[in-house]
């Protein structure tokens, strides 16, 4: 019995030894790279970026919306300089940032972004001069009473004149009025601007902008601009503004997702707007991985990445098809580590809408859109 036990023990020792050797060999064996890993390795050995694949006059400027803090982050600066030739201030040029109280302007953060752009030979898009959000309540008040139309329009003109004069020669294009068209059956959004001033606030804003800097390109900017009903209302506004020489471009925000909009909606919208005699820009592009506000939070799996890649490829196919009309495409954010969609429309739901991941590495969608 003892001999049998010793024999079993010896066999077990031999087995353990060979298992260890096998595992050791497995650990030392090279792991085959995935296709994405190979592409990222090649990417890291190059210095080409989006602006090298898409550039005027052949295609369009490639832009990105940033905050002033990005300028102090070396990794983000490196990514911005590699890929983009146009900069938009994500929040730092909005009214509440520039003139929170009447007559007190603060250009510190906006100037920082503009200086960064100028030092790196990048254009600057100004966003935005007149909007119903991120706008101080004092604009619409006269003491405790509601301000008159005349007072509101005067404040609007003063703000636009001051801001555009400050950045004259440094900002090549402005989103003058943002999101003034109603999503429903009405023509105009029932904002405080419209309640007090009617549509005159739109024309006053564009007139003030044209007077302040005649060389700047002036845009009307809106979301859901590919929706047929809203599209037609925006078109009618553009025609009115164009007739008075007040508008140069249409900004389609492009807050889209992995399944919407269809290519036909994009094509129809581009054709409609260009017939108004204006240039086109996609001004706030991101592609949400969620298609509904009720979607539960999910990880960025290979399956999700594949759906997003297909969506980005489809959208950029249409952008390239309209390269004679589209003069700029701006992403609303740099990478997935910082996106407004993490808190909108569902607060705290992590989203992954951009071309670069949370580590600032390119995602599959990046490689797809540059492969044409």
C-alpha positions as CSV (number, residue, x, y, z in Angstrom):
1,X,0.0,0.0,0.0
2,X,2.9,2.4,0.8
3,X,4.5,1.7,-2.6
4,X,1.2,2.4,-4.3
5,X,0.9,5.7,-2.4
6,X,4.4,6.7,-3.3
7,X,3.8,5.9,-7.0
8,X,0.6,8.1,-7.0
9,X,2.5,10.9,-5.3
10,X,5.3,10.7,-7.8
11,X,2.8,10.8,-10.7
12,X,1.1,13.8,-9.2
13,X,4.4,15.7,-8.8
14,X,5.3,14.9,-12.5
15,X,1.9,16.2,-13.6
16,X,2.2,19.4,-11.6
17,X,5.6,19.9,-13.1
18,X,4.4,19.5,-16.7
19,X,1.4,21.7,-16.0
20,X,3.7,24.4,-14.7
21,X,6.0,24.1,-17.6
22,X,3.1,24.3,-20.0
23,X,1.6,27.3,-18.3
24,X,5.0,29.0,-18.3
25,X,5.3,28.4,-22.0
26,X,1.8,29.8,-22.5
27,X,2.7,32.9,-20.6
28,X,5.8,33.5,-22.7
29,X,4.1,32.8,-26.0
30,X,3.3,36.0,-27.9
31,X,-0.4,37.1,-27.8
32,X,-1.8,37.8,-31.3
33,X,-2.7,41.5,-31.7
34,X,-6.3,42.5,-32.5
35,X,-6.9,44.5,-35.6
36,X,-7.7,47.6,-33.5
37,X,-4.4,47.2,-31.5
38,X,-2.5,47.0,-34.8
39,X,-4.2,50.2,-36.0
40,X,-3.5,52.0,-32.8
41,X,0.2,50.9,-32.9
42,X,0.4,52.4,-36.5
43,X,-1.4,55.5,-35.3
44,X,1.1,56.0,-32.5
45,X,3.9,55.8,-35.0
46,X,2.4,58.6,-37.1
47,X,1.5,62.2,-36.6
48,X,-1.3,62.4,-39.1
49,X,-4.8,63.4,-37.8
50,X,-8.3,64.3,-38.9
51,X,-7.3,67.7,-40.4
52,X,-4.8,65.9,-42.7
53,X,-7.6,63.7,-44.2
54,X,-10.3,66.4,-44.3
55,X,-9.2,69.9,-45.1
56,X,-10.2,72.9,-47.2
57,X,-10.4,73.4,-50.1
58,X,-10.9,69.7,-50.9
59,X,-13.1,68.9,-47.9
60,X,-13.8,70.9,-44.7
61,X,-12.3,72.2,-41.5
62,X,-12.2,69.8,-38.6
63,X,-13.2,71.4,-35.3
64,X,-13.6,70.6,-31.6
65,X,-15.4,72.2,-28.7
66,X,-13.2,72.6,-25.6
67,X,-13.2,74.3,-22.3
68,X,-10.4,76.6,-21.2
69,X,-9.1,73.9,-18.8
70,X,-8.1,71.7,-21.8
71,X,-5.4,74.2,-22.7
72,X,-3.5,73.3,-19.5
73,X,-3.7,69.5,-20.1
74,X,-0.6,68.4,-22.1
75,X,-2.3,65.1,-23.3
76,X,-5.4,66.9,-24.5
77,X,-3.3,69.7,-26.1
78,X,-1.4,67.1,-28.0
79,X,-4.6,65.4,-29.3
80,X,-6.2,68.8,-30.3
81,X,-3.1,69.9,-32.2
82,X,-2.8,66.6,-34.0
83,X,-6.4,66.4,-35.2
84,X,-8.1,69.8,-35.4
85,X,-7.7,73.2,-37.2
86,X,-10.8,74.8,-35.7
87,X,-11.8,75.5,-32.1
88,X,-15.1,76.3,-30.5
89,X,-15.5,77.3,-26.9
90,X,-18.0,74.8,-25.4
91,X,-19.3,77.2,-22.8
92,X,-16.9,80.1,-22.3
93,X,-18.4,82.4,-25.0
94,X,-22.0,82.0,-23.9
95,X,-23.7,85.0,-22.4
96,X,-23.8,83.8,-18.8
97,X,-20.0,83.3,-19.0
98,X,-19.1,86.6,-20.7
99,X,-21.6,89.0,-19.1
100,X,-23.2,87.5,-16.0
101,X,-24.2,90.9,-14.7
102,X,-25.1,93.9,-16.7
103,X,-22.0,95.8,-18.0
104,X,-19.5,93.4,-16.4
105,X,-17.7,91.4,-19.0
106,X,-15.3,88.6,-18.3
107,X,-13.3,87.4,-21.2
108,X,-10.6,85.5,-19.3
109,X,-11.4,82.0,-20.3
110,X,-12.6,82.9,-23.8
111,X,-9.4,84.8,-24.4
112,X,-7.4,81.8,-23.2
113,X,-9.0,79.6,-25.8
114,X,-8.6,82.1,-28.6
115,X,-4.9,82.7,-27.7
116,X,-4.3,78.9,-27.8
117,X,-6.0,78.7,-31.2
118,X,-4.0,81.6,-32.6
119,X,-0.7,80.2,-31.3
120,X,-1.5,76.9,-33.1
121,X,-2.8,78.4,-36.4
122,X,-6.4,77.3,-35.7
123,X,-9.6,79.0,-36.6
124,X,-12.1,80.0,-33.9
125,X,-15.9,79.6,-34.2
126,X,-17.8,81.8,-31.8
127,X,-20.7,80.1,-29.9
128,X,-23.1,81.7,-29.2
129,X,-24.4,85.2,-29.0
130,X,-28.1,84.8,-28.4
131,X,-29.7,81.7,-26.9
132,X,-32.6,80.9,-24.5
133,X,-30.3,78.9,-22.2
134,X,-27.3,80.0,-20.2
135,X,-28.6,83.5,-20.3
136,X,-28.9,85.7,-17.2
137,X,-32.3,86.6,-16.0
138,X,-31.5,90.4,-15.7
139,X,-31.7,90.8,-19.4
140,X,-35.5,90.4,-19.3
141,X,-36.1,92.5,-16.2
142,X,-36.5,96.2,-15.5
143,X,-36.4,96.4,-11.7
144,X,-39.1,94.0,-10.6
145,X,-41.0,94.4,-13.8
146,X,-40.6,92.7,-17.1
147,X,-38.3,94.7,-19.4
148,X,-39.7,96.4,-22.4
149,X,-39.0,95.1,-25.9
150,X,-36.8,98.2,-26.6
151,X,-34.7,97.6,-23.5
152,X,-34.2,93.9,-24.2
153,X,-33.2,94.6,-27.8
154,X,-30.8,97.4,-26.6
155,X,-29.1,94.9,-24.2
156,X,-28.9,92.3,-27.0
157,X,-27.2,94.8,-29.3
158,X,-24.8,96.0,-26.6
159,X,-23.8,92.5,-25.8
160,X,-23.2,91.4,-29.3
161,X,-21.4,94.6,-30.2
162,X,-19.1,94.4,-27.2
163,X,-18.3,90.7,-27.6
164,X,-17.7,90.8,-31.4
165,X,-15.7,93.9,-31.2
166,X,-13.5,92.3,-28.5
167,X,-12.9,89.3,-30.8
168,X,-12.8,91.1,-34.1
169,X,-10.3,89.6,-36.5
170,X,-9.8,86.6,-34.1
171,X,-13.1,84.7,-34.6
172,X,-14.0,83.9,-38.2
173,X,-17.6,82.7,-37.7
174,X,-20.3,83.1,-35.1
175,X,-23.4,81.2,-34.1
176,X,-25.5,84.4,-33.8
177,X,-28.8,82.9,-32.8
178,X,-29.1,79.4,-31.4
179,X,-32.3,77.3,-31.3
180,X,-35.0,79.9,-31.9
181,X,-37.2,77.5,-33.9
182,X,-40.0,75.5,-32.1
183,X,-39.9,71.7,-32.1
184,X,-43.7,71.5,-32.3
185,X,-46.4,73.2,-34.3
186,X,-45.4,76.8,-33.6
187,X,-42.8,78.6,-35.8
188,X,-40.7,80.1,-33.0
189,X,-39.7,78.7,-29.6
190,X,-41.7,80.4,-26.8
191,X,-38.7,81.8,-25.1
192,X,-38.4,85.0,-23.1
193,X,-36.7,86.5,-26.2
194,X,-39.7,85.7,-28.3
195,X,-42.4,86.5,-25.7
196,X,-41.0,90.0,-25.2
197,X,-39.7,90.8,-28.7
198,X,-41.3,88.5,-31.2
199,X,-39.1,87.5,-34.1
200,X,-37.4,90.9,-34.0
201,X,-34.8,89.7,-31.6
202,X,-33.5,87.4,-34.3
203,X,-33.1,90.2,-36.9
204,X,-31.7,92.6,-34.3
205,X,-29.1,90.0,-33.3
206,X,-28.0,89.4,-36.9
207,X,-28.0,93.1,-37.7
208,X,-25.9,93.9,-34.7
209,X,-23.5,91.1,-35.6
210,X,-23.1,92.3,-39.2
211,X,-22.5,95.8,-38.0
212,X,-19.9,94.8,-35.4
213,X,-17.8,92.7,-37.7
214,X,-18.7,92.7,-41.4
215,X,-16.0,90.2,-42.2
216,X,-17.2,87.5,-39.8
217,X,-19.4,84.6,-41.1
218,X,-22.8,84.6,-39.4
219,X,-24.7,81.4,-38.7
220,X,-28.1,80.3,-37.5
221,X,-27.6,77.2,-35.4
222,X,-30.1,74.5,-34.3
223,X,-30.6,70.9,-33.3
224,X,-33.0,68.4,-35.0
225,X,-32.3,70.5,-38.1
226,X,-32.8,67.4,-40.3
227,X,-36.4,66.9,-39.1
228,X,-38.6,67.8,-42.1
229,X,-41.1,70.0,-40.2
230,X,-38.4,71.9,-38.3
231,X,-36.1,72.0,-41.3
232,X,-38.7,73.8,-43.4
233,X,-39.3,76.4,-40.7
234,X,-35.6,77.0,-40.4
235,X,-35.3,77.3,-44.2
236,X,-38.0,80.0,-44.2
237,X,-36.0,81.9,-41.6
238,X,-32.8,81.6,-43.5
239,X,-34.5,82.9,-46.7
240,X,-35.7,86.0,-44.8
241,X,-32.3,86.6,-43.2
242,X,-30.5,86.0,-46.5
243,X,-32.8,88.5,-48.3
244,X,-31.5,91.2,-45.9
245,X,-27.9,90.1,-46.3
246,X,-27.7,89.0,-42.7
247,X,-26.8,85.3,-42.7
248,X,-23.9,83.3,-44.3
249,X,-24.4,79.8,-43.0
250,X,-26.6,77.2,-41.5
251,X,-25.2,75.3,-38.5
252,X,-26.7,71.8,-38.0
253,X,-25.7,70.7,-34.5
254,X,-25.5,67.0,-35.2
255,X,-26.4,65.6,-31.8
256,X,-27.2,62.2,-33.3
257,X,-27.1,58.6,-32.3
258,X,-26.1,55.2,-33.6
259,X,-29.4,54.7,-35.5
260,X,-30.7,58.2,-36.2
261,X,-30.9,60.2,-38.5
262,X,-31.2,58.3,-41.7
263,X,-29.0,59.2,-44.6
264,X,-32.0,60.4,-46.6
265,X,-32.9,62.9,-43.8
266,X,-29.4,64.3,-43.9
267,X,-29.3,64.5,-47.7
268,X,-32.7,66.2,-47.9
269,X,-31.7,68.8,-45.2
270,X,-28.4,69.6,-46.9
271,X,-30.1,70.1,-50.2
272,X,-32.8,72.3,-48.7
273,X,-30.5,74.5,-46.8
274,X,-28.0,75.0,-49.6
275,X,-30.8,76.1,-51.8
276,X,-31.2,79.1,-49.5
277,X,-27.7,80.2,-50.7
278,X,-25.9,79.6,-47.4
279,X,-22.9,77.4,-46.6
280,X,-23.4,74.4,-44.3
281,X,-21.5,73.4,-41.1
282,X,-22.1,70.5,-38.7
283,X,-21.4,72.4,-35.5
284,X,-21.8,70.1,-32.5
285,X,-21.3,66.5,-33.7
286,X,-21.5,63.6,-31.3
287,X,-23.0,60.1,-31.8
288,X,-24.7,58.8,-28.7
289,X,-24.6,55.0,-28.0
290,X,-28.2,55.3,-26.7
291,X,-31.3,55.7,-28.9
292,X,-33.8,56.5,-26.2
293,X,-33.9,58.3,-22.9
294,X,-35.2,55.1,-21.3
295,X,-32.1,53.0,-22.4
296,X,-30.3,51.6,-19.4
297,X,-26.6,52.5,-19.0
298,X,-24.3,50.1,-20.8
299,X,-20.6,49.4,-21.3
300,X,-18.8,50.3,-24.5
301,X,-18.6,46.7,-25.9
302,X,-17.3,45.6,-29.2
303,X,-20.9,45.3,-30.4
304,X,-21.7,48.9,-29.4
305,X,-18.5,50.1,-31.0
306,X,-19.5,48.3,-34.3
307,X,-22.8,50.1,-34.3
308,X,-21.2,53.4,-33.7
309,X,-18.6,52.9,-36.3
310,X,-21.3,52.2,-38.9
311,X,-23.1,55.3,-37.9
312,X,-20.1,57.5,-38.1
313,X,-19.1,56.0,-41.5
314,X,-22.6,56.7,-42.8
315,X,-22.6,60.3,-41.6
316,X,-19.2,61.1,-43.0
317,X,-20.1,59.6,-46.3
318,X,-22.8,62.2,-46.6
319,X,-20.5,65.0,-45.4
320,X,-18.0,64.1,-48.1
321,X,-20.8,63.9,-50.7
322,X,-21.6,67.6,-49.9
323,X,-18.0,68.7,-49.7
324,X,-18.7,71.7,-51.9
325,X,-21.3,73.0,-49.5
326,X,-20.1,71.8,-46.0
327,X,-17.2,74.0,-44.9
328,X,-16.7,72.6,-41.3
329,X,-17.5,69.7,-39.0
330,X,-17.0,70.3,-35.3
331,X,-17.2,67.7,-32.6
332,X,-18.9,68.6,-29.4
333,X,-16.1,67.4,-27.2
334,X,-12.7,65.9,-27.6
335,X,-12.9,62.4,-26.1
336,X,-15.2,60.2,-24.1
337,X,-13.6,61.2,-20.8
338,X,-15.5,64.5,-20.9
339,X,-18.9,64.7,-22.7
340,X,-22.0,66.7,-21.9
341,X,-24.0,63.6,-22.7
342,X,-22.9,62.0,-19.5
343,X,-25.5,64.2,-17.8
344,X,-28.0,64.9,-20.6
345,X,-30.6,63.9,-21.3
346,X,-30.1,61.4,-18.5
347,X,-28.1,62.6,-15.6
348,X,-25.2,60.2,-14.6
349,X,-25.6,57.8,-17.5
350,X,-22.1,57.4,-19.0
351,X,-22.0,57.9,-22.8
352,X,-19.3,57.3,-25.4
353,X,-20.2,59.6,-28.3
354,X,-16.8,60.7,-29.7
355,X,-14.0,59.4,-31.8
356,X,-11.5,59.1,-29.0
357,X,-12.0,56.9,-25.8
358,X,-11.6,57.8,-22.2
359,X,-7.8,57.2,-22.5
360,X,-7.7,59.6,-25.5
361,X,-7.0,56.7,-27.9
362,X,-8.8,56.5,-31.3
363,X,-11.8,54.2,-31.5
364,X,-12.8,52.0,-34.4
365,X,-15.0,54.8,-35.8
366,X,-12.0,57.0,-36.2
367,X,-10.2,54.6,-38.4
368,X,-13.3,54.0,-40.4
369,X,-14.0,57.6,-41.3
370,X,-10.4,58.3,-42.5
371,X,-10.5,55.2,-44.7
372,X,-11.8,56.6,-48.0
